[in-house]
């Protein structure tokens, strides 16, 4: 009775209190237990491994005469978007061209998860997004100017966002999002604890590989839609854990994200961790909410979980010994 009624709840209470002191909010003791048995941690890129404060570092238009029109359309289409990259593009465009097209000329904006947005403005189909969106809309081939711009900036690890008007790419933005200072340290610390780090992102392969290499991650899945992210999580869970010996143990997977696009994969993971500055839907789907922006809190969460349940086991031993002697 001592171990079950007092020692276990006390250890969990202390563990969650220590976690809260370190900026980690835990929603349940079962999540705390699973975090101590992690085999794989899956990171989103934008806003998780990176700072989530992207900025536009360059813009290229196919024709100087269309420059102001492309900029104005960008502001109009992205006017209400809360995605970090969309906000960066919109703010840059607004600084370049204060004149805005009336909102009444815009139709309903359609959000395509993991790719971008599109809508009709004055009878013309406007699309802003990544290369996957341009391919899905069967836009005309990119001009040499845009292709060279894309290659140059993706090699630098930047994200390229295209603007198409009626199926023709008329401009492109290069967006830079700095890697968090402690990303490489956190990945290395997880590896020391026997936990593999994987990056899953909707961004292009070149940018994804560049960011992954900078923080020491070797396994990367890029150009993944929200549904594909969830499927990757499930595929990892179906594999045998490195802890498996004579019996089959499933891989325990944690997902760390901050955006709407991460919600399905957060819901699929054994342990869901959301960045506190992320969207409400990501925080709602999470078991752990990381209030601090630094990624080392992930390592702290794992350490607190393991120490808490090690303490519970010690409490069982002490309680068993105490009761045996007393009886």
Secondary structure in CASP SS format (residue, H / E / C, confidence):
PFRMAT SS
TARGET T0000
AUTHOR 0000-0000-0000
METHOD secondary structure of the structure
MODEL  1
X C 1.00
X H 1.00
X H 1.00
X H 1.00
X H 1.00
X H 1.00
X H 1.00
X H 1.00
X H 1.00
X H 1.00
X H 1.00
X H 1.00
X H 1.00
X H 1.00
X H 1.00
X H 1.00
X H 1.00
X H 1.00
X H 1.00
X H 1.00
X H 1.00
X C 1.00
X C 1.00
X E 1.00
X E 1.00
X E 1.00
X C 1.00
X C 1.00
X H 1.00
X H 1.00
X H 1.00
X H 1.00
X H 1.00
X H 1.00
X H 1.00
X C 1.00
X C 1.00
X C 1.00
X C 1.00
X E 1.00
X E 1.00
X E 1.00
X E 1.00
X C 1.00
X H 1.00
X H 1.00
X H 1.00
X H 1.00
X H 1.00
X E 1.00
X C 1.00
X C 1.00
X C 1.00
X C 1.00
X E 1.00
X E 1.00
X E 1.00
X E 1.00
X E 1.00
X E 1.00
X E 1.00
X C 1.00
X C 1.00
X H 1.00
X H 1.00
X H 1.00
X H 1.00
X H 1.00
X H 1.00
X H 1.00
X H 1.00
X H 1.00
X H 1.00
X H 1.00
X H 1.00
X H 1.00
X H 1.00
X C 1.00
X C 1.00
X C 1.00
X C 1.00
X C 1.00
X C 1.00
X H 1.00
X H 1.00
X H 1.00
X H 1.00
X H 1.00
X H 1.00
X H 1.00
X H 1.00
X H 1.00
X H 1.00
X H 1.00
X H 1.00
X H 1.00
X C 1.00
X C 1.00
X C 1.00
X C 1.00
X C 1.00
X C 1.00
X H 1.00
X H 1.00
X H 1.00
X E 1.00
X C 1.00
X C 1.00
X C 1.00
X E 1.00
X E 1.00
X E 1.00
X C 1.00
X C 1.00
X C 1.00
X E 1.00
X E 1.00
X E 1.00
X E 1.00
X E 1.00
X E 1.00
X C 1.00
X C 1.00
X E 1.00
X E 1.00
X E 1.00
X E 1.00
X E 1.00
X E 1.00
X C 1.00
X H 1.00
X H 1.00
X H 1.00
X H 1.00
X H 1.00
X H 1.00
X C 1.00
X C 1.00
X C 1.00
X C 1.00
X C 1.00
X C 1.00
X C 1.00
X H 1.00
X H 1.00
X H 1.00
X H 1.00
X H 1.00
X H 1.00
X H 1.00
X H 1.00
X H 1.00
X H 1.00
X H 1.00
X H 1.00
X C 1.00
X C 1.00
X C 1.00
X E 1.00
X E 1.00
X E 1.00
X E 1.00
X E 1.00
X E 1.00
X E 1.00
X C 1.00
X C 1.00
X E 1.00
X E 1.00
X E 1.00
X E 1.00
X E 1.00
X E 1.00
X E 1.00
X E 1.00
X E 1.00
X C 1.00
X C 1.00
X E 1.00
X C 1.00
X C 1.00
X C 1.00
X H 1.00
X H 1.00
X H 1.00
X H 1.00
X H 1.00
X H 1.00
X H 1.00
X H 1.00
X H 1.00
X H 1.00
X C 1.00
X C 1.00
X C 1.00
X E 1.00
X E 1.00
X E 1.00
X E 1.00
X E 1.00
X C 1.00
X C 1.00
X C 1.00
X C 1.00
X H 1.00
X H 1.00
X H 1.00
X H 1.00
X H 1.00
X H 1.00
X H 1.00
X H 1.00
X H 1.00
X H 1.00
X H 1.00
X C 1.00
X C 1.00
X C 1.00
X E 1.00
X E 1.00
X E 1.00
X C 1.00
X C 1.00
X C 1.00
X C 1.00
X H 1.00
X H 1.00
X H 1.00
X H 1.00
X H 1.00
X H 1.00
X H 1.00
X H 1.00
X H 1.00
X H 1.00
X H 1.00
X H 1.00
X C 1.00
X C 1.00
X E 1.00
X C 1.00
X C 1.00
X C 1.00
X C 1.00
X C 1.00
X C 1.00
X C 1.00
X C 1.00
X C 1.00
X E 1.00
X C 1.00
X C 1.00
X E 1.00
X E 1.00
X E 1.00
X E 1.00
X E 1.00
X C 1.00
X C 1.00
X H 1.00
X H 1.00
X H 1.00
X H 1.00
X H 1.00
X H 1.00
X H 1.00
X H 1.00
X H 1.00
X C 1.00
X C 1.00
X E 1.00
X E 1.00
X E 1.00
X E 1.00
X E 1.00
X C 1.00
X C 1.00
X C 1.00
X C 1.00
X H 1.00
X H 1.00
X H 1.00
X H 1.00
X H 1.00
X H 1.00
X C 1.00
X C 1.00
X E 1.00
X E 1.00
X E 1.00
X C 1.00
X C 1.00
X C 1.00
X C 1.00
X C 1.00
X H 1.00
X H 1.00
X H 1.00
X H 1.00
X H 1.00
X H 1.00
X H 1.00
X H 1.00
X H 1.00
X H 1.00
X H 1.00
X H 1.00
X H 1.00
X H 1.00
X H 1.00
X H 1.00
X H 1.00
X H 1.00
X H 1.00
X H 1.00
X H 1.00
X H 1.00
X H 1.00
X H 1.00
X H 1.00
X H 1.00
X H 1.00
X H 1.00
X H 1.00
X H 1.00
X H 1.00
X C 1.00
END
